[in-house]
Amino acid sequence: MIGVIADDLTGAAEIGAVGWRHGLRAELVLAGEPSGDAELICVDTDSRSCEPNEAAHRAASAARLLRHCGVDWFYKKTDSVLRGNVTAELEAIVNELGLDGALLVPANPSLGRTIVGGQYFVRGQLIHETGFARDPMHPRLSSNVRELIATPTALPLVVLRAEEGLPDGGIVISEATNSEDLRHWAALRSDRWLMAGGAEFFGALLTPATPPPASRHAPGRALFVCGSASDATRKFVAGQAQRGVPVFSLPDKMAWLNPLDPTEVVALAKKAVFELRGKSRVILQVGLPQVKEAAQTRMLAGYLVRVAEAVLRGANVGQVFAEGGATAVALARCMGWKRLNVIAELAPGVVTLAVTDGGLPLMFTVKPGSYAWPESLRHP
């Protein structure tokens, strides 16, 4: 059994999909105990935006839970561009499990995310010169990987090239430009080291197998909940609107931190429910200028989720598509979903989950905000 600790829902889903692709029964745990039926358990600690001490506590607790479940080996899923409390969580898990260190390989070369000479590149461009520099929660303002994560409190931090071996201990950030580099680092897997990083490195650690057949989508309409302000999100929403898909945004007043009262939530949800009677899909989005304050971003996502919940309670929705890790997990927790089973991977990072609790039989597809929806979903 493999245990994965992720700091957000989309990351947990992405790893679950890699496992599903390799023939493993994968389950995501948002709260409570695993079901006991999975070969791959991905625990979402929802800790990316926590204070470092709280993130470390949640990571260590997840490690204890997985160890109690009889996990054979552990993997720490980090954000591929190192957002969040990467160092604090790695150190907490290493200490909890009594390991020598963590081998961190965040690069996803197939997406153009590589580390060369200690610098992080996105499709050949230094990351601080891309849209990641404008991330309201975790802006990437440097391309030096040492500066993208906090300095460890106890373990030494080193950056190594693929031809170099592991030291006696510490946190090792591994350079990688292609799949061969990932296989090199995967060959160094040891019971004394925590393997950590992105989805592609996790895949390099697994033995290929035939995935199970994908389940069909549940009947009913589709609701898209777009909580990201990325370029990919704006392009998708604009394209859908041109195709006649109804799009609903939060009121403009919220750009000035004015709250949305319950009657306004209900009114907006009723409009979306009405459109779903005659349309196959509806989009809910923040729809405001990109904000720079993390607290405001969380507030807007919270209101968007409240509207989405009201729509799901009032309409025959069989499929929910959520983008942005914070939005996806907020919606799942709001709906009371504790465990989700991976049933399909529509594209790398775009994962369909079966809701196994919460009272509504539907499929929940999630993706990171910086990823694009696959072509098959762009045509209503």
C-alpha positions as CSV (number, residue, x, y, z in Angstrom):
1,M,0.0,0.0,0.0
2,I,1.2,3.5,-0.9
3,G,0.5,6.5,1.2
4,V,0.6,10.1,-0.3
5,I,0.4,13.3,1.7
6,A,-0.7,16.3,-0.4
7,D,-1.3,19.9,0.6
8,D,-4.3,20.5,-1.6
9,L,-7.1,18.5,-3.3
10,T,-6.0,18.9,-6.9
11,G,-2.5,17.7,-6.0
12,A,-4.0,14.6,-4.2
13,A,-6.2,14.0,-7.2
14,E,-3.3,14.3,-9.7
15,I,-1.3,11.7,-7.8
16,G,-4.4,9.5,-7.5
17,A,-4.8,9.6,-11.2
18,V,-1.2,8.6,-11.8
19,G,-1.8,5.6,-9.5
20,W,-5.0,4.8,-11.4
21,R,-3.1,5.0,-14.6
22,H,-0.7,2.4,-13.2
23,G,-3.6,0.1,-12.3
24,L,-3.9,1.0,-8.6
25,R,-7.2,1.5,-6.8
26,A,-6.8,5.1,-5.6
27,E,-8.8,6.9,-2.9
28,L,-8.6,10.5,-1.7
29,V,-9.2,11.2,2.0
30,L,-10.3,14.7,3.0
31,A,-11.4,13.8,6.6
32,G,-11.6,10.7,8.8
33,E,-10.2,7.3,8.1
34,P,-9.5,5.6,4.7
35,S,-12.0,3.0,3.6
36,G,-9.5,0.1,3.6
37,D,-10.3,-0.8,0.0
38,A,-7.6,1.2,-1.7
39,E,-4.0,0.4,-2.8
40,L,-3.1,4.1,-3.0
41,I,-4.3,6.5,-0.3
42,C,-3.9,10.2,-0.9
43,V,-4.5,12.3,2.1
44,D,-5.3,16.0,1.5
45,T,-4.1,18.1,4.5
46,D,-5.4,21.3,2.9
47,S,-2.4,23.0,4.3
48,R,-0.9,25.0,1.4
49,S,-2.1,28.3,2.8
50,C,-1.7,27.5,6.5
51,E,0.9,29.0,8.8
52,P,4.1,26.8,8.7
53,N,3.6,25.3,12.2
54,E,0.0,24.3,11.4
55,A,1.0,22.8,8.0
56,A,3.8,20.8,9.7
57,H,1.3,19.5,12.3
58,R,-1.1,18.4,9.6
59,A,1.6,16.7,7.6
60,A,2.9,14.8,10.6
61,S,-0.7,13.8,11.6
62,A,-1.3,12.5,8.0
63,A,2.0,10.5,8.2
64,R,0.8,8.9,11.5
65,L,-2.6,8.1,10.0
66,L,-1.1,6.4,7.0
67,R,1.5,4.5,9.0
68,H,-1.4,3.2,11.2
69,C,-3.1,2.0,8.0
70,G,-0.2,-0.2,7.1
71,V,1.3,1.9,4.3
72,D,4.4,0.3,2.8
73,W,6.0,3.5,1.5
74,F,5.3,7.2,1.6
75,Y,5.3,10.0,-1.0
76,K,5.0,13.7,-0.3
77,K,3.2,15.5,-3.1
78,T,4.4,19.1,-3.4
79,D,3.3,21.8,-5.7
80,S,5.3,21.5,-8.9
81,V,6.4,25.2,-8.6
82,L,7.0,24.9,-4.9
83,R,4.1,27.0,-3.6
84,G,3.0,26.4,0.0
85,N,4.8,25.2,3.1
86,V,7.1,22.8,1.3
87,T,10.0,22.8,3.8
88,A,7.9,22.7,7.0
89,E,5.9,19.7,5.8
90,L,8.9,17.8,4.5
91,E,10.8,18.2,7.8
92,A,7.7,17.2,9.8
93,I,7.2,14.0,7.9
94,V,10.9,13.1,8.0
95,N,10.9,13.6,11.7
96,E,7.7,11.7,12.2
97,L,8.9,8.7,10.3
98,G,12.5,8.8,11.5
99,L,14.0,9.2,8.1
100,D,17.4,10.6,7.0
101,G,16.0,13.2,4.6
102,A,13.7,14.0,1.6
103,L,14.5,13.7,-2.1
104,L,12.4,16.5,-3.7
105,V,11.8,16.3,-7.4
106,P,9.1,18.9,-8.2
107,A,9.8,19.3,-12.0
108,N,7.2,18.1,-14.5
109,P,9.2,18.1,-17.8
110,S,6.2,17.1,-20.0
111,L,4.6,20.4,-18.9
112,G,7.8,22.3,-19.6
113,R,8.5,22.7,-15.8
114,T,12.2,22.1,-15.4
115,I,15.0,22.9,-13.0
116,V,18.5,23.6,-14.5
117,G,21.5,25.2,-12.7
118,G,19.4,25.8,-9.7
119,Q,16.9,27.9,-11.7
120,Y,13.2,27.0,-12.3
121,F,11.9,27.3,-15.8
122,V,8.4,27.1,-17.3
123,R,8.6,26.2,-21.0
124,G,12.0,27.7,-21.2
125,Q,11.2,30.9,-19.4
126,L,12.4,31.8,-15.9
127,I,9.4,31.3,-13.6
128,H,9.5,34.8,-12.1
129,E,8.9,36.1,-15.6
130,T,5.7,34.1,-16.1
131,G,2.1,34.4,-14.8
132,F,3.2,32.5,-11.7
133,A,4.7,35.8,-10.5
134,R,1.2,37.2,-10.2
135,D,-0.2,34.3,-8.1
136,P,-2.2,36.1,-5.4
137,M,-1.5,33.5,-2.8
138,H,2.0,32.4,-3.5
139,P,3.7,34.6,-6.1
140,R,6.8,33.2,-7.6
141,L,9.1,36.3,-7.5
142,S,12.4,34.4,-8.0
143,S,13.6,31.6,-10.2
144,N,16.3,30.4,-7.7
145,V,14.8,27.2,-6.3
146,R,16.5,27.9,-2.9
147,E,14.5,31.1,-2.7
148,L,11.2,29.5,-3.7
149,I,11.1,27.5,-0.4
150,A,11.8,28.5,3.2
151,T,15.1,27.6,4.8
152,P,14.8,24.4,6.7
153,T,15.0,24.6,10.5
154,A,17.2,21.6,11.0
155,L,18.0,19.7,7.8
156,P,20.6,21.0,5.4
157,L,19.3,22.1,2.0
158,V,21.2,21.2,-1.2
159,V,20.5,21.4,-5.0
160,L,21.9,18.5,-7.0
161,R,22.3,17.6,-10.6
162,A,21.1,14.2,-11.9
163,E,24.7,12.8,-12.1
164,E,25.3,13.4,-8.4
165,G,24.4,11.0,-5.6
166,L,22.5,11.5,-2.4
167,P,24.3,12.9,0.7
168,D,23.9,11.4,4.2
169,G,20.8,13.4,4.9
170,G,18.9,16.6,4.4
171,I,16.5,18.0,1.9
172,V,17.7,17.5,-1.7
173,I,16.2,19.6,-4.5
174,S,16.8,17.6,-7.6
175,E,17.4,19.2,-11.0
176,A,15.5,17.6,-13.9
177,T,14.9,18.4,-17.5
178,N,13.5,15.2,-19.0
179,S,12.0,11.8,-18.1
180,E,15.5,10.2,-18.1
181,D,16.4,12.5,-15.2
182,L,13.2,11.5,-13.3
183,R,14.1,7.8,-13.8
184,H,17.6,8.5,-12.5
185,W,16.2,10.0,-9.3
186,A,13.6,7.3,-8.9
187,A,16.3,4.6,-9.0
188,L,17.7,6.2,-5.8
189,R,14.6,5.4,-3.8
190,S,15.4,4.2,-0.3
191,D,13.5,3.2,2.8
192,R,15.6,5.9,4.6
193,W,14.5,8.7,2.4
194,L,11.1,10.4,1.8
195,M,10.4,10.6,-1.9
196,A,8.7,13.9,-2.7
197,G,7.8,16.2,-5.5
198,G,5.5,16.3,-8.5
199,A,3.2,13.9,-10.3
200,E,5.8,12.9,-13.0
201,F,8.3,11.8,-10.4
202,F,5.7,9.8,-8.6
203,G,4.9,8.0,-11.9
204,A,8.6,7.3,-12.4
205,L,8.6,5.4,-9.1
206,L,5.7,3.1,-10.1
207,T,5.6,-0.1,-12.1
208,P,3.5,0.3,-15.3
209,A,0.3,-1.6,-15.3
210,T,-3.1,-1.6,-17.1
211,P,-5.5,1.0,-15.6
212,P,-9.0,0.0,-14.7
213,P,-11.8,1.0,-17.1
214,A,-13.1,4.5,-16.6
215,S,-16.6,4.8,-15.2
216,R,-19.2,6.7,-17.1
217,H,-20.2,10.2,-16.1
218,A,-23.3,10.4,-14.0
219,P,-26.5,11.6,-15.8
220,G,-27.5,15.2,-15.4
221,R,-26.3,18.7,-16.2
222,A,-22.8,20.0,-15.7
223,L,-21.7,22.8,-13.3
224,F,-18.3,24.5,-13.8
225,V,-16.9,26.3,-10.7
226,C,-14.0,28.4,-11.7
227,G,-12.2,29.9,-8.7
228,S,-8.9,30.5,-10.4
229,A,-7.8,33.8,-12.0
230,S,-5.3,32.2,-14.3
231,D,-5.0,33.0,-18.0
232,A,-6.2,29.5,-18.7
233,T,-9.4,30.1,-16.8
234,R,-10.1,33.5,-18.4
235,K,-9.7,32.0,-21.9
236,F,-11.9,29.0,-21.1
237,V,-14.7,31.1,-19.7
238,A,-14.6,33.6,-22.6
239,G,-14.7,30.7,-25.1
240,Q,-17.6,29.1,-23.4
241,A,-19.5,32.4,-23.3
242,Q,-19.1,32.8,-27.0
243,R,-20.6,29.3,-27.4
244,G,-23.7,30.4,-25.5
245,V,-22.9,28.9,-22.1
246,P,-24.5,30.9,-19.3
247,V,-21.8,32.5,-17.1
248,F,-22.5,33.9,-13.7
249,S,-20.0,36.0,-11.8
250,L,-19.8,37.4,-8.2
251,P,-21.2,41.0,-7.9
252,D,-18.7,43.8,-8.7
253,K,-19.1,45.2,-5.2
254,M,-17.1,42.3,-3.9
255,A,-14.0,43.7,-5.5
256,W,-14.1,46.3,-2.7
257,L,-14.6,43.7,0.0
258,N,-18.3,44.2,0.4
259,P,-19.9,41.0,1.6
260,L,-22.5,38.9,-0.2
261,D,-25.5,38.5,2.0
262,P,-27.5,35.2,2.0
263,T,-30.3,36.6,-0.1
264,E,-27.9,37.5,-2.8
265,V,-26.3,34.0,-2.7
266,V,-29.8,32.5,-3.1
267,A,-30.7,34.9,-5.9
268,L,-27.5,34.1,-7.9
269,A,-28.0,30.4,-7.4
270,K,-31.6,30.5,-8.6
271,K,-30.5,32.2,-11.8
272,A,-28.0,29.4,-12.4
273,V,-30.6,26.7,-11.6
274,F,-33.1,28.2,-14.0
275,E,-30.5,28.1,-16.8
276,L,-29.7,24.5,-16.1
277,R,-33.3,23.6,-16.9
278,G,-32.6,24.3,-20.6
279,K,-28.8,24.2,-20.9
280,S,-26.4,21.3,-20.6
281,R,-23.9,23.4,-18.5
282,V,-23.5,26.6,-16.5
283,I,-20.3,28.3,-15.3
284,L,-19.9,30.0,-12.0
285,Q,-16.8,32.2,-11.8
286,V,-15.3,34.9,-9.5
287,G,-15.3,37.2,-12.6
288,L,-13.5,40.1,-10.9
289,P,-10.2,41.8,-11.5
290,Q,-7.3,39.7,-10.2
291,V,-6.7,40.4,-6.5
292,K,-3.4,40.6,-4.8
293,E,-4.4,39.9,-1.2
294,A,-4.5,36.2,-0.1
295,A,-7.3,36.9,2.4
296,Q,-9.5,38.5,-0.3
297,T,-8.8,35.6,-2.6
298,R,-10.0,33.1,0.1
299,M,-13.1,35.3,0.8
300,L,-14.1,35.3,-2.9
301,A,-13.6,31.6,-3.2
302,G,-15.7,31.0,-0.2
303,Y,-18.6,33.0,-1.6
304,L,-18.3,31.2,-4.9
305,V,-18.5,27.9,-3.2
306,R,-21.6,29.0,-1.3
307,V,-23.4,29.8,-4.5
308,A,-22.2,26.5,-6.0
309,E,-23.5,24.5,-3.1
310,A,-26.9,26.2,-3.4
311,V,-27.0,25.3,-7.1
312,L,-26.1,21.6,-6.4
313,R,-28.9,21.4,-3.8
314,G,-31.4,22.9,-6.2
315,A,-30.6,21.4,-9.6
316,N,-30.2,18.0,-11.3
317,V,-26.4,18.2,-11.6
318,G,-24.6,15.0,-12.5
319,Q,-21.1,16.4,-13.1
320,V,-19.2,19.1,-11.3
321,F,-16.0,20.6,-12.7
322,A,-13.9,22.7,-10.3
323,E,-10.7,24.4,-11.0
324,G,-8.3,25.8,-8.5
325,G,-7.2,23.7,-5.5
326,A,-8.6,26.0,-2.9
327,T,-12.0,26.2,-4.6
328,A,-12.2,22.4,-5.2
329,V,-11.5,21.5,-1.6
330,A,-13.7,24.2,-0.2
331,L,-16.6,22.9,-2.3
332,A,-15.9,19.3,-1.3
333,R,-15.8,20.1,2.4
334,C,-18.9,22.4,2.1
335,M,-20.8,19.4,0.5
336,G,-19.6,17.1,3.3
337,W,-17.5,14.8,1.0
338,K,-14.9,12.9,3.0
339,R,-13.6,10.3,0.6
340,L,-13.4,10.3,-3.2
341,N,-12.4,7.5,-5.6
342,V,-10.4,8.2,-8.7
343,I,-12.3,6.8,-11.8
344,A,-10.8,8.6,-14.7
345,E,-8.0,10.9,-15.9
346,L,-9.2,13.2,-18.7
347,A,-5.8,14.8,-19.2
348,P,-2.7,15.1,-17.0
349,G,-3.9,16.7,-13.8
350,V,-7.5,16.7,-14.8
351,V,-9.1,14.0,-12.7
352,T,-12.6,12.6,-12.3
353,L,-13.6,11.5,-8.9
354,A,-16.6,9.5,-7.7
355,V,-18.3,11.0,-4.7
356,T,-18.8,8.2,-2.2
357,D,-20.6,10.1,0.5
358,G,-22.6,13.4,0.9
359,G,-25.9,12.2,-0.4
360,L,-25.6,13.3,-4.1
361,P,-24.6,10.8,-6.7
362,L,-22.3,12.7,-9.0
363,M,-18.9,12.9,-10.6
364,F,-16.4,15.6,-9.4
365,T,-13.7,16.6,-11.9
366,V,-10.9,18.8,-10.6
367,K,-7.7,20.4,-11.9
368,P,-5.2,23.0,-10.9
369,G,-6.0,26.5,-12.0
370,S,-2.9,26.8,-14.1
371,Y,-3.8,23.7,-16.2
372,A,-6.1,24.0,-19.2
373,W,-9.3,22.0,-19.6
374,P,-8.9,19.3,-22.3
375,E,-10.4,19.9,-25.7
376,S,-13.1,17.3,-25.1
377,L,-14.6,19.6,-22.4
378,R,-14.6,22.8,-24.3
379,H,-17.5,21.9,-26.6
380,P,-20.9,21.9,-24.8
